[in-house]
Amino acid sequence: MSGRVTRRRARLLAGVVAVVAVIVVLLMTGLGKDPSVIASPLVGRAAPNFTLPQLDGPPVTLAKLRGQIVVINFWASWCTECQVEQAALDQAWRRFRDSGVVVIGVDFEDSAGAARGYVRTDGVTYPVVADAGSKTALAYGLRGVPETFVVNSSGRIVNHVIGPVGGAALTSVINSMLTGAQ
Amino acid sequence: MSPMNAAEALHRARAGLPGLLVLLALVAGLVSMISVAVSDHPPASQAQQVQQIAAGLHCPVCKDLSVADSPAPLAQQMRQEIAQKLRAGESAGQIRAGFVAAYGESVLMSPPRQGVAGAVYYLPLLVLAVGLITAFTLLRRWLRAPRPEPSGAGPPQLSATQRRAVARAVARLREEEPG
């Protein structure tokens, strides 16, 4: 009788230990991840097309840039982190524009006047378009600014950066795409 | 009912109480789940439809706010986009799928019913089924347990003092037996 009770208790204990072990493993798998960084489901897929008016210039249509590498940077004049990356984007534009690379700044939730002032003061040389109504931002699953998407010559998104993009990292991505690695 | 029967019935009722409570709780849970599912009527006007779809989407630039509740400009744009898509004839499912394509499943306020995340819907039902089976088994075991003999039919119940007195009397009788 006591043997049966002991066996039953042992089985119960083993069951509890197994359930706790499963919970611990599930929790541990999530501990190494940063919950604030959510990978874009668009990476590897076709970049959503857009036609947006430039602040000062003709409208830009993404589909017309097929065959070129396109760096799409969502930014705003009120965004302080965008100022951190602006030099890197400008450098990439000046360095790679003759190699078939286009950098486009997409102004997000901003006034045209403030955006123009920023472009003038900070010496932005690449084309900047205005996304009135945030339709393009929504199509790209934007969660804030700055965010940068790199589109390959086939029109697929190959890279997505949340936060300020680093000059070295951007150069590395573009170089690998130009040499056909991506 | 004799005092002995009443005590036995009380003891039995106490032993079966946890099983009954579990059963009642499970049935109540099931009824509430069914009533929620039944009351999920589609909204009448387009504004209500926008509100319902927006309530099912996370505001991407907020913390723990739905698109319906958020005052953020991006959430407002999302509500406008939902309204435009409804006018264009898209269904609620198509609109949700569009946002999921851009933002991933994390944009949904409730996890999807497919894939691993779907376990949050099916696991409670599984637990409910296991609970019901357990409660049913416990109840059946309790009901089928052997009943005590009716008082008077079996040997009389004696206290320890009475048993000692009987033992002493039997011993005395044996001593007095000749040979």
Interface residues (C-beta under 8 A of the other chain):
Chain A: I38 A39 S40 P41 L42 P48 E109 G133 S134 K135 A137 L138 A139 Y140 G141 L142 R143 G144
Chain B: P60 V61 P73 L74 Q77 M78 Q80 E81 F99 V100 A101 A102 Y103 G104 S106 V107
